[in-house]
Amino acid sequence: MNGSLVTTLAEKELGGTEQLARFFPEVRPIGLSALLTLSRNGSVSIREAVVIEFAGTERAIFTSSLPLEFEDRVHLENERGHGVEAKVVAVQYYDGKTAVAAQILDGPFSWMKRP
């Protein structure tokens, strides 16, 4: 090595939503607040405020503390009261949280912020 210092750069540790977003190249960061509602057969609806961290016209990715599972149906509503129905298509567990990818079921996801 002749006295030269060799350094290795560790890859930045990605959070759960970032890891999940890598599987969906069409999504981009948006940071949009939403109200998530989970309804299961025979149970009471559970709501949670979430931030949609990544989205495309057909998918939304966010972190949730609710017990979401693959194929769960959810409702996402923005601050203006516009809502969409979605189905959970992927989950990534990390640090006691769940990163969720949801497929929008009723048309293109039109809440995306435009540059």
MDTraj code that builds the backbone (N, CA, C; nanometers):
import mdtraj as md
import numpy as np

residues = "MET ASN GLY SER LEU VAL THR THR LEU ALA GLU LYS GLU LEU GLY GLY THR GLU GLN LEU ALA ARG PHE PHE PRO GLU VAL ARG PRO ILE GLY LEU SER ALA LEU LEU THR LEU SER ARG ASN GLY SER VAL SER ILE ARG GLU ALA VAL VAL ILE GLU PHE ALA GLY THR GLU ARG ALA ILE PHE THR SER SER LEU PRO LEU GLU PHE GLU ASP ARG VAL HIS LEU GLU ASN GLU ARG GLY HIS GLY VAL GLU ALA LYS VAL VAL ALA VAL GLN TYR TYR ASP GLY LYS THR ALA VAL ALA ALA GLN ILE LEU ASP GLY PRO PHE SER TRP MET LYS ARG PRO".split()
xyz = np.array([
    [0.0814, -0.1187, 0.0000],
    [0.0000, 0.0000, 0.0000],
    [0.0856, 0.1249, 0.0000],
    [0.2110, 0.1137, 0.0270],
    [0.3051, 0.2252, 0.0222],
    [0.2570, 0.3484, 0.0966],
    [0.2067, 0.3308, 0.2155],
    [0.1673, 0.4440, 0.2981],
    [0.0362, 0.5093, 0.2595],
    [-0.0306, 0.4618, 0.1568],
    [-0.1584, 0.5243, 0.1193],
    [-0.2689, 0.4694, 0.2088],
    [-0.3632, 0.5551, 0.2364],
    [-0.4747, 0.5185, 0.3240],
    [-0.5875, 0.4633, 0.2386],
    [-0.6297, 0.3445, 0.2703],
    [-0.7392, 0.2826, 0.1969],
    [-0.8650, 0.2977, 0.2804],
    [-0.9659, 0.3589, 0.2224],
    [-1.0933, 0.3725, 0.2930],
    [-1.2013, 0.3026, 0.2142],
    [-1.2949, 0.2501, 0.2856],
    [-1.4107, 0.1903, 0.2215],
    [-1.5328, 0.2676, 0.2649],
    [-1.6150, 0.2977, 0.1714],
    [-1.7376, 0.3702, 0.2006],
    [-1.8511, 0.2707, 0.2161],
    [-1.9140, 0.2751, 0.3285],
    [-2.0290, 0.1888, 0.3511],
    [-2.1476, 0.2485, 0.2775],
    [-2.2226, 0.1644, 0.2130],
    [-2.3425, 0.2116, 0.1450],
    [-2.4401, 0.2654, 0.2489],
    [-2.4990, 0.3771, 0.2173],
    [-2.5956, 0.4370, 0.3087],
    [-2.7054, 0.3353, 0.3397],
    [-2.7334, 0.3192, 0.4676],
    [-2.8374, 0.2258, 0.5077],
    [-2.9733, 0.2815, 0.4668],
    [-3.0478, 0.2033, 0.3934],
    [-3.1777, 0.2468, 0.3446],
    [-3.2866, 0.2082, 0.4434],
    [-3.3851, 0.2958, 0.4593],
    [-3.5024, 0.2654, 0.5395],
    [-3.5927, 0.1688, 0.4654],
    [-3.6969, 0.1237, 0.5319],
    [-3.7880, 0.0254, 0.4723],
    [-3.8566, 0.0728, 0.3461],
    [-3.9020, 0.1985, 0.3433],
    [-3.9707, 0.2458, 0.2235],
    [-3.8742, 0.2590, 0.1067],
    [-3.7512, 0.3035, 0.1351],
    [-3.6512, 0.3145, 0.0286],
    [-3.6169, 0.1779, -0.0284],
    [-3.6037, 0.0782, 0.0614],
    [-3.5757, -0.0572, 0.0152],
    [-3.6882, -0.1093, -0.0724],
    [-3.8109, -0.0852, -0.0298],
    [-3.9278, -0.1315, -0.1051],
    [-3.9397, -0.0588, -0.2387],
    [-3.9114, 0.0697, -0.2394],
    [-3.9224, 0.1494, -0.3620],
    [-3.8274, 0.0999, -0.4713],
    [-3.7180, 0.0370, -0.4323],
    [-3.6240, -0.0153, -0.5325],
    [-3.6874, -0.1216, -0.6207],
    [-3.7927, -0.1878, -0.5729],
    [-3.8610, -0.2913, -0.6512],
    [-3.9643, -0.2329, -0.7472],
    [-3.9921, -0.1036, -0.7339],
    [-4.0922, -0.0373, -0.8166],
    [-4.0290, 0.0857, -0.8810],
    [-3.9589, 0.0670, -0.9932],
    [-3.8822, 0.1774, -1.0528],
    [-3.9677, 0.2949, -1.1009],
    [-4.0967, 0.2776, -1.1131],
    [-4.1822, 0.3866, -1.1606],
    [-4.2197, 0.4863, -1.0514],
    [-4.1901, 0.4554, -0.9250],
    [-4.2264, 0.5467, -0.8166],
    [-4.1172, 0.6501, -0.7953],
    [-4.1592, 0.7642, -0.7386],
    [-4.0626, 0.8688, -0.7050],
    [-4.1010, 0.9288, -0.5706],
    [-4.0082, 0.9938, -0.5023],
    [-4.0378, 1.0522, -0.3709],
    [-4.1427, 1.1630, -0.3814],
    [-4.2415, 1.1628, -0.2879],
    [-4.3394, 1.2718, -0.2898],
    [-4.3673, 1.3323, -0.1533],
    [-4.3639, 1.2573, -0.0448],
    [-4.3878, 1.3115, 0.0895],
    [-4.5243, 1.3759, 0.1062],
    [-4.6294, 1.2998, 0.0871],
    [-4.7668, 1.3502, 0.0914],
    [-4.8425, 1.2902, 0.2097],
    [-4.9030, 1.3761, 0.2930],
    [-4.9810, 1.3282, 0.4083],
    [-5.1119, 1.2658, 0.3618],
    [-5.1529, 1.1601, 0.4308],
    [-5.2782, 1.0920, 0.3971],
    [-5.3344, 1.0249, 0.5219],
    [-5.4626, 0.9949, 0.5153],
    [-5.5289, 0.9177, 0.6196],
    [-5.5516, 0.7781, 0.5632],
    [-5.4983, 0.6782, 0.6324],
    [-5.5100, 0.5387, 0.5912],
    [-5.6201, 0.4742, 0.6720],
    [-5.7113, 0.4049, 0.6046],
    [-5.8161, 0.3309, 0.6732],
    [-5.8064, 0.1847, 0.6330],
    [-5.8005, 0.0982, 0.7334],
    [-5.7983, -0.0465, 0.7121],
    [-5.9292, -0.1028, 0.7626],
    [-5.9994, -0.1752, 0.6773],
    [-6.1235, -0.2426, 0.7166],
    [-6.1086, -0.3894, 0.6836],
    [-6.1326, -0.4725, 0.7821],
    [-6.1304, -0.6168, 0.7590],
    [-6.2698, -0.6703, 0.7836],
    [-6.3019, -0.7816, 0.7222],
    [-6.4350, -0.8415, 0.7369],
    [-6.4712, -0.8605, 0.8830],
    [-6.5871, -0.8071, 0.9210],
    [-6.6381, -0.8268, 1.0554],
    [-6.5669, -0.7473, 1.1629],
    [-6.4825, -0.6527, 1.1242],
    [-6.4118, -0.5763, 1.2268],
    [-6.4342, -0.4271, 1.2077],
    [-6.3976, -0.3540, 1.3070],
    [-6.4084, -0.2089, 1.3041],
    [-6.2961, -0.1528, 1.2171],
    [-6.3232, -0.0440, 1.1492],
    [-6.2197, 0.0219, 1.0704],
    [-6.1162, 0.0855, 1.1617],
    [-5.9902, 0.0728, 1.1228],
    [-5.8797, 0.1325, 1.1964],
    [-5.8183, 0.2393, 1.1070],
    [-5.7905, 0.3577, 1.1647],
    [-5.7337, 0.4678, 1.0874],
    [-5.5984, 0.5082, 1.1426],
    [-5.5166, 0.5618, 1.0522],
    [-5.3845, 0.6086, 1.0904],
    [-5.3404, 0.7168, 0.9930],
    [-5.2790, 0.8214, 1.0449],
    [-5.2181, 0.9235, 0.9588],
    [-5.0841, 0.8686, 0.9109],
    [-5.0608, 0.8756, 0.7796],
    [-4.9363, 0.8273, 0.7205],
    [-4.8809, 0.9333, 0.6268],
    [-4.7573, 0.9136, 0.5871],
    [-4.6959, 0.9963, 0.4839],
    [-4.6633, 0.9041, 0.3682],
    [-4.7213, 0.9332, 0.2523],
    [-4.6884, 0.8564, 0.1328],
    [-4.5525, 0.9076, 0.0869],
    [-4.4518, 0.8241, 0.1049],
    [-4.3139, 0.8656, 0.0795],
    [-4.2741, 0.8517, -0.0668],
    [-4.3296, 0.7520, -0.1352],
    [-4.3018, 0.7297, -0.2764],
    [-4.4337, 0.6982, -0.3453],
    [-4.4473, 0.7407, -0.4715],
    [-4.5694, 0.7093, -0.5461],
    [-4.5432, 0.7158, -0.6957],
    [-4.6281, 0.6447, -0.7663],
    [-4.6358, 0.6503, -0.9113],
    [-4.7841, 0.6557, -0.9431],
    [-4.8203, 0.6459, -1.0674],
    [-4.9613, 0.6552, -1.1018],
    [-5.0420, 0.5346, -1.0558],
    [-4.9736, 0.4232, -1.0261],
    [-5.0443, 0.3018, -0.9862],
    [-5.0081, 0.2507, -0.8478],
    [-4.9099, 0.3135, -0.7805],
    [-4.8659, 0.2630, -0.6508],
    [-4.8359, 0.3753, -0.5529],
    [-4.8512, 0.3429, -0.4254],
    [-4.8133, 0.4325, -0.3171],
    [-4.7340, 0.3519, -0.2154],
    [-4.6256, 0.4100, -0.1631],
    [-4.5419, 0.3422, -0.0643],
    [-4.5337, 0.4305, 0.0594],
    [-4.5596, 0.3711, 0.1750],
    [-4.5646, 0.4454, 0.3004],
    [-4.5283, 0.3532, 0.4155],
    [-4.5039, 0.4106, 0.5326],
    [-4.4772, 0.3346, 0.6539],
    [-4.6024, 0.3360, 0.7398],
    [-4.6342, 0.2223, 0.7994],
    [-4.7526, 0.2117, 0.8833],
    [-4.7211, 0.1324, 1.0097],
    [-4.7933, 0.1651, 1.1154],
    [-4.7826, 0.0850, 1.2379],
    [-4.9007, -0.0106, 1.2505],
    [-4.9937, -0.0056, 1.1539],
    [-5.1082, -0.0970, 1.1552],
    [-5.0641, -0.2370, 1.1131],
    [-5.1381, -0.3401, 1.1514],
    [-5.1007, -0.4770, 1.1167],
    [-5.1408, -0.5120, 0.9722],
    [-5.0805, -0.4426, 0.8759],
    [-5.1152, -0.4649, 0.7350],
    [-5.0469, -0.5903, 0.6828],
    [-5.1195, -0.6605, 0.5963],
    [-5.0696, -0.7838, 0.5368],
    [-5.0931, -0.7807, 0.3869],
    [-5.0216, -0.8664, 0.3159],
    [-5.0370, -0.8817, 0.1718],
    [-5.1840, -0.9048, 0.1371],
    [-5.2334, -0.8317, 0.0375],
    [-5.3705, -0.8404, -0.0141],
    [-5.4743, -0.7662, 0.0698],
    [-5.4352, -0.7028, 0.1811],
    [-5.5308, -0.6204, 0.2550],
    [-5.5803, -0.5074, 0.1654],
    [-5.7071, -0.4738, 0.1812],
    [-5.7651, -0.3592, 0.1106],
    [-5.7622, -0.2401, 0.2050],
    [-5.7167, -0.1250, 0.1536],
    [-5.7084, -0.0036, 0.2348],
    [-5.7679, 0.1139, 0.1565],
    [-5.7994, 0.2186, 0.2300],
    [-5.8475, 0.3432, 0.1707],
    [-5.7485, 0.4517, 0.2099],
    [-5.7019, 0.5287, 0.1126],
    [-5.6114, 0.6413, 0.1375],
    [-5.6848, 0.7696, 0.1003],
    [-5.6809, 0.8669, 0.1912],
    [-5.7506, 0.9931, 0.1680],
    [-5.6548, 1.1090, 0.1930],
    [-5.6505, 1.2044, 0.0989],
    [-5.5603, 1.3177, 0.1169],
    [-5.6271, 1.4295, 0.1961],
    [-5.5544, 1.5374, 0.2185],
    [-5.6026, 1.6495, 0.3002],
    [-5.7272, 1.7163, 0.2417],
    [-5.7460, 1.7065, 0.1117],
    [-5.8619, 1.7680, 0.0464],
    [-5.9831, 1.6755, 0.0436],
    [-5.9689, 1.5566, 0.1008],
    [-6.0804, 1.4641, 0.1067],
    [-6.0929, 1.3714, -0.0128],
    [-5.9969, 1.3755, -0.1055],
    [-5.9983, 1.2835, -0.2187],
    [-5.9435, 1.1494, -0.1733],
    [-6.0156, 1.0436, -0.2056],
    [-5.9739, 0.9117, -0.1611],
    [-5.9586, 0.8128, -0.2739],
    [-5.8774, 0.7115, -0.2494],
    [-5.8588, 0.6017, -0.3436],
    [-5.8587, 0.4711, -0.2665],
    [-5.9027, 0.3670, -0.3322],
    [-5.8958, 0.2319, -0.2769],
    [-5.7676, 0.1680, -0.3284],
    [-5.7038, 0.0885, -0.2425],
    [-5.5787, 0.0246, -0.2800],
    [-5.5687, -0.1130, -0.2158],
    [-5.4795, -0.1944, -0.2712],
    [-5.4549, -0.3283, -0.2190],
    [-5.3060, -0.3403, -0.1880],
    [-5.2731, -0.3946, -0.0719],
    [-5.1335, -0.4136, -0.0329],
    [-5.0714, -0.5201, -0.1223],
    [-4.9610, -0.4828, -0.1905],
    [-4.8937, -0.5768, -0.2803],
    [-4.7557, -0.6173, -0.2316],
    [-4.7033, -0.5463, -0.1300],
    [-4.5741, -0.5829, -0.0734],
    [-4.5591, -0.5183, 0.0640],
    [-4.4879, -0.5872, 0.1524],
    [-4.4559, -0.5318, 0.2838],
    [-4.3082, -0.5580, 0.3133],
    [-4.2473, -0.4653, 0.3862],
    [-4.1068, -0.4761, 0.4269],
    [-4.1024, -0.4400, 0.5740],
    [-4.0630, -0.5350, 0.6598],
    [-4.0579, -0.5101, 0.8034],
    [-3.9187, -0.4600, 0.8395],
    [-3.9119, -0.3548, 0.9225],
    [-3.7844, -0.3029, 0.9687],
    [-3.8055, -0.2199, 1.0946],
    [-3.7187, -0.2349, 1.1901],
    [-3.7195, -0.1565, 1.3138],
    [-3.8575, -0.1444, 1.3779],
    [-3.9345, -0.2514, 1.3798],
    [-4.0666, -0.2496, 1.4415],
    [-4.1731, -0.1789, 1.3608],
    [-4.1432, -0.1406, 1.2384],
    [-4.2398, -0.0727, 1.1519],
    [-4.2621, -0.1567, 1.0270],
    [-4.3612, -0.1176, 0.9504],
    [-4.3903, -0.1880, 0.8265],
    [-4.3941, -0.0892, 0.7114],
    [-4.3080, -0.1100, 0.6130],
    [-4.3142, -0.0333, 0.4883],
    [-4.4112, -0.1075, 0.3981],
    [-4.5005, -0.0338, 0.3347],
    [-4.6095, -0.0938, 0.2578],
    [-4.6113, -0.0382, 0.1164],
    [-4.6260, -0.1259, 0.0190],
    [-4.6519, -0.0841, -0.1194],
    [-4.7953, -0.1229, -0.1492],
    [-4.8746, -0.0252, -0.1944],
    [-5.0155, -0.0497, -0.2243],
    [-5.0435, -0.0183, -0.3707],
    [-5.1166, -0.1081, -0.4346],
    [-5.1590, -0.0912, -0.5741],
    [-5.2906, -0.0144, -0.5746],
    [-5.2968, 0.0977, -0.6451],
    [-5.4189, 0.1777, -0.6543],
    [-5.5178, 0.1012, -0.7430],
    [-5.6408, 0.0852, -0.6947],
    [-5.7387, 0.0021, -0.7646],
    [-5.8361, 0.0806, -0.8524],
    [-5.8595, 0.2065, -0.8214],
    [-5.9630, 0.2789, -0.8951],
    [-5.9080, 0.3944, -0.9776],
    [-5.8211, 0.3593, -1.0721],
    [-5.7678, 0.4599, -1.1632],
    [-5.6318, 0.5101, -1.1205],
    [-5.5734, 0.5972, -1.2020],
    [-5.4400, 0.6489, -1.1714],
    [-5.4386, 0.7321, -1.0432],
    [-5.3281, 0.7238, -0.9744],
    [-5.3071, 0.7987, -0.8508],
    [-5.2743, 0.9420, -0.8905],
    [-5.3698, 1.0312, -0.8766],
    [-5.3544, 1.1673, -0.9285],
    [-5.3110, 1.2688, -0.8241],
    [-5.2747, 1.2259, -0.7036],
    [-5.2356, 1.3217, -0.5992],
    [-5.0898, 1.3633, -0.6125],
    [-5.0158, 1.2990, -0.6975],
    [-4.8734, 1.3264, -0.7049],
    [-4.8469, 1.4736, -0.7299],
    [-4.7495, 1.5273, -0.6566],
    [-4.7089, 1.6665, -0.6760],
    [-4.6321, 1.6764, -0.8060],
    [-4.6642, 1.7732, -0.8826],
    [-4.5930, 1.7948, -1.0083],
    [-4.4808, 1.8959, -0.9864],
    [-4.3648, 1.8726, -1.0498],
    [-4.2526, 1.9661, -1.0329],
    [-4.2829, 2.1013, -1.0947],
])
top = md.Topology()
chain = top.add_chain()
for i, resn in enumerate(residues, 1):
    res = top.add_residue(resn, chain, resSeq=i)
    for name in ("N", "CA", "C"):
        top.add_atom(name, md.element.get_by_symbol(name[0]), res)
traj = md.Trajectory(xyz[None], top)
